[in-house]
Amino acid sequence: GSLVRGSFGLFFSIFFFACLYFYIDSISINQFVGINSDNIATAFFDFLYFSFATFTTSNSTITPNCILTKFISMVEVLLGLFYLVFLFGAFLSIHVGKVYDK
């Protein structure tokens, strides 16, 4: 139950941040270093990659280039840490509960 909802929340969050980065970059050019903005599909995939890398490891070949995108990236890193703790805690409580129920 909660583990599945948490997993969907994880993927939704990554997609949400990718859309947010794509929107910010479409409004103002050069908000990120390492994005190929020539093709819309390629640019969105780059933002999806950046969002996934930021959410999971906070390490990427793409870097934010202004205060706003740096701040949003920091929020995504913190949210990623929160999800990691939440999912690990839910996973652990399920398995510990099974051990004690025996």
NUZASE-631165 format. One record per residue (C-alpha): residue number from 1; x, y, z; chain; residue in three letters. Coordinates in Angstrom, 2 decimals. Each point is the difference from the previous one (the first is absolute). Layout:
<sites>
SITE seq       u       v       w mol type
SITE NUM       X       Y       Z   A  ALA
...
</sites>
This chain:
<sites>
SITE seq       u       v       w mol type
SITE   1    0.00    0.00    0.00   A  GLY
SITE   2    2.14    2.85    1.26   A  SER
SITE   3    3.11   -1.34   -1.72   A  LEU
SITE   4   -1.75    0.03   -3.38   A  VAL
SITE   5   -1.37    3.51    0.58   A  ARG
SITE   6    3.48    1.14    1.01   A  GLY
SITE   7    1.47   -1.45   -3.19   A  SER
SITE   8   -2.60    1.78   -2.14   A  PHE
SITE   9    0.73    3.20    1.92   A  GLY
SITE  10    3.67   -0.43   -0.75   A  LEU
SITE  11   -0.54   -0.28   -3.76   A  PHE
SITE  12   -2.54    2.82    0.01   A  PHE
SITE  13    2.44    2.26    1.84   A  SER
SITE  14    2.82   -0.73   -2.45   A  ILE
SITE  15   -2.32    0.72   -2.94   A  PHE
SITE  16   -1.35    3.16    1.67   A  PHE
SITE  17    3.49    1.42    0.55   A  PHE
SITE  18    1.01   -0.89   -3.58   A  ALA
SITE  19   -3.03    1.93   -1.29   A  CYS
SITE  20    0.85    2.92    2.30   A  LEU
SITE  21    3.61    0.12   -1.20   A  TYR
SITE  22   -1.15   -0.24   -3.63   A  PHE
SITE  23   -2.47    2.86    0.54   A  TYR
SITE  24    2.60    2.23    1.68   A  ILE
SITE  25    2.51   -0.65   -2.76   A  ASP
SITE  26   -2.60    0.71   -2.70   A  SER
SITE  27   -0.76    3.40    1.55   A  ILE
SITE  28    3.62    1.05    0.39   A  SER
SITE  29    2.95   -1.49   -1.86   A  ILE
SITE  30    3.21   -1.18    1.70   A  ASN
SITE  31   -1.55   -0.97    3.31   A  GLN
SITE  32    1.94   -3.28   -0.14   A  PHE
SITE  33    3.43   -1.01   -1.28   A  VAL
SITE  34    0.07   -3.24   -1.98   A  GLY
SITE  35   -3.48    0.10   -1.55   A  ILE
SITE  36   -0.43   -0.43   -3.74   A  ASN
SITE  37   -2.92    2.36   -0.68   A  SER
SITE  38    0.00   -0.47   -3.79   A  ASP
SITE  39   -2.60   -2.76    0.12   A  ASN
SITE  40   -2.96    0.16    2.40   A  ILE
SITE  41   -0.16   -3.77    0.54   A  ALA
SITE  42    3.73   -0.21    0.69   A  THR
SITE  43   -0.14    2.98    2.34   A  ALA
SITE  44   -2.90   -1.51    1.97   A  PHE
SITE  45    1.81   -3.34    0.23   A  PHE
SITE  46    3.08    1.88    1.28   A  ASP
SITE  47   -2.15    1.65    2.68   A  PHE
SITE  48   -1.54   -3.36    0.89   A  LEU
SITE  49    3.51   -1.43    0.35   A  TYR
SITE  50    1.09    3.00    2.10   A  PHE
SITE  51   -3.05   -0.32    2.23   A  SER
SITE  52    0.53   -3.73    0.51   A  PHE
SITE  53    3.71    0.49    0.74   A  ALA
SITE  54   -0.70    2.89    2.36   A  THR
SITE  55   -2.78   -1.86    1.81   A  PHE
SITE  56    2.07   -3.14    0.53   A  THR
SITE  57    3.67    1.01    0.24   A  THR
SITE  58    0.20    3.80   -0.30   A  SER
SITE  59    2.71   -0.54   -2.61   A  ASN
SITE  60   -0.42    0.71   -3.71   A  SER
SITE  61    1.86    1.18   -3.08   A  THR
SITE  62   -2.61    2.78   -0.28   A  ILE
SITE  63    0.34    2.89    2.43   A  THR
SITE  64   -2.37    2.83    0.92   A  PRO
SITE  65    1.26    3.42   -1.03   A  ASN
SITE  66   -2.08    2.49    2.03   A  CYS
SITE  67   -1.28    0.52    3.53   A  ILE
SITE  68   -3.54   -1.23   -0.76   A  LEU
SITE  69    1.04   -3.26   -1.64   A  THR
SITE  70    2.60   -0.65    2.70   A  LYS
SITE  71   -2.64    0.51    2.70   A  PHE
SITE  72   -2.50   -2.30   -1.73   A  ILE
SITE  73    2.74   -2.62   -0.37   A  SER
SITE  74    0.73    0.21    3.73   A  MET
SITE  75   -3.69   -0.47    0.78   A  VAL
SITE  76   -0.05   -3.06   -2.25   A  GLU
SITE  77    3.04   -1.46    1.75   A  VAL
SITE  78   -1.66    0.47    3.40   A  LEU
SITE  79   -3.23   -1.54   -1.28   A  LEU
SITE  80    1.99   -2.92   -1.39   A  GLY
SITE  81    1.62   -0.57    3.40   A  LEU
SITE  82   -3.43    0.13    1.64   A  PHE
SITE  83   -1.36   -2.60   -2.43   A  TYR
SITE  84    3.01   -2.23    0.55   A  LEU
SITE  85   -0.55    0.05    3.76   A  VAL
SITE  86   -3.78   -0.46   -0.41   A  PHE
SITE  87    0.25   -2.94   -2.41   A  LEU
SITE  88    2.77   -1.66    1.99   A  PHE
SITE  89   -2.01    0.42    3.20   A  GLY
SITE  90   -3.15   -1.43   -1.62   A  ALA
SITE  91    1.97   -2.92   -1.46   A  PHE
SITE  92    1.70   -0.66    3.34   A  LEU
SITE  93   -3.25    0.16    1.98   A  SER
SITE  94   -1.62   -2.53   -2.34   A  ILE
SITE  95    2.86   -2.49    0.37   A  HIS
SITE  96    0.53    0.53    3.72   A  VAL
SITE  97   -3.74   -0.45    0.52   A  GLY
SITE  98    0.15   -3.34   -1.82   A  LYS
SITE  99    2.88   -1.17    2.22   A  VAL
SITE 100   -1.84    0.89    3.22   A  TYR
SITE 101   -3.28   -1.53   -1.19   A  ASP
SITE 102    1.62   -3.45   -0.29   A  LYS
</sites>
